[in-house]
């Protein structure tokens, strides 16, 4: 858990208001609370897909989704609920600013048969690609609704990442939106970009391809890393560059580096990883895809190709799948013999993760 969230008074207060014991990691406590509730829903009503799980969870927390595709949809929704005496909707147009993706209202004059909340999902323009995530974000707010918030309620899903509570909701939505116990039941092939996309289309077609890529790798029980590589400086070079004020100073050259590394759950458990900001080996297919015109390629490699401060990572034959982005390369790195690697990890033979920038 990032230190700002771990130390946030807002996050600790939310955990305590939910009746939890936050300890040193309040986010973990809140996430576990939400997962327990969702497990209970699935035990009561089985779900085949992640879209089914979203609909079930929304029903359980008592909200209905209303998608806004156009400005006319917004005007119509506002008129509908204002006419019913729900005056909180009167200012809806002004509240849906460019950085607000969803708002959940508590209905004050709901019919006995009606759900008590309405989650407005703004899908106009570029906001549309986040609709699946926005829905889960609003649902998570209701999963974490505390007694202190029950009398007056209106939640807003904003892209303001400085808000610690919004950041917590995002983390939980990312976990529940790609709920691994359901996704694992549909894995039929070794992990690859195509296999992940097939899973997205089958389980949650409303989710964006990028969010599914990040979220669905936990569906595989074998270790895998999702790596984003782009030209970058070493940490020390960035610090020196920020401190230089001389006109004759020649800045360092950026090298292709693994600027983001996301291990799936199996990789975390096995200790399978590379260090963030490590330089990509020139003989790796990741480097080749970035330097050449190929859109995508794959090859068998070894983790000991990766070096930092003159030292190589422990040897491990891996399959590397890389594809070109606008100014970066995304790659999946998986052990060729995952069972052997996991057995080695259980025997204490893996390296320990630490910050490296060589």
C-alpha positions, 0 to 999 in steps of 0.5 A: 500500500502506498505510504500516503494512503497508509498514513492517511487519516481519512483512510484510517477513519473510514476503516474504523467507521466500518467497524474494522481494525485498520492496523498498519494497512487500513486499505487491506482491511477495507478491501478484505471487508468488500471482498467478504461481502462480494463472496457472500453475494456469489455464494447466494447467487452464482455468477458466470461473468464479471458483468453478472457480478457487477449487476448482482452487487449493484442490486445488493447495495441498492443502486440502479445505473443510469448511463448518459451517452449524450447531453440530451440523455442528461437533460432527460434524466434531470427532468425525470427525477426533478419532476419526481421531487428529487431536487438533488438532480437539479444541478446535475449538469454543473456537477458533471464536470470534465473530471467527474465520471459518476455520481450516486444519489440517495432517492428521497422519494423512492417507491417501496419497490424501487432501489434507494440509490441512483448511480449516474454514469457519465459516458459522454465523449472520452468518458465512455471508455471508463464506464465499467470502472466508473460503475464499480467505483460507485458500487464500492462507495456503497459497499463502504457506506458507513453509518455516519454517511447514511442520513445524507448521501451523494457520492461523486467519482472524480479523477482527483487522485489527491483525494485519499478516499477516491484513491481507495475506491479506485483500488478496490474497484480495480480488484472487484471489477476483475474478480479473480475467483470468477475469472479463473473459471474461464481461463482456457489457454496460456497467458497472452495478450490475445487470451486476455482480450478473449477473457475481457470480451467473454466476462466484461466487454464494457471494460476498457482493454487497458484496464482489463489487461491490468486487472485480468492477469490475476486470473492466471495461476502461473506467474506473469509480469506486465511490463511497460517500457519507455525511454527514461533516466536512472533515478540518479540521473533524474536527480542530477538533471534537476540540480544542474543549472549550467548552460554547458551541462550535457544531459544524460541520454534516456535508455529503454527501461521497465518504468512500470512492472505489475506482477500478478498474484502468482508472481508476487507469491513466487517472488518472480519479478524484475525491478522497476526502472531496470534497463531493457536488454538490447537482445530482448524482444521488448527492445527489438519491438521498440526499436523496429517497426514490428507491432508485436513479437515474442521470443524465449529469453532468460531473466539473467539478461537483465542486469543492474549495477553489474549484477544479473537477475537469477536465471529463469527461462521466460517467454516474453510477448511484446507489443508496440504502443505510441511511445512505449512497449507493453510486455508480458513475461512468464516463466517457461516452466512455471511449476519449476519456478514456483517450487524453487520459490517455496524452497527459498531460492528466489531473489528478494525484491528491492529498488533498483535503477541500474 
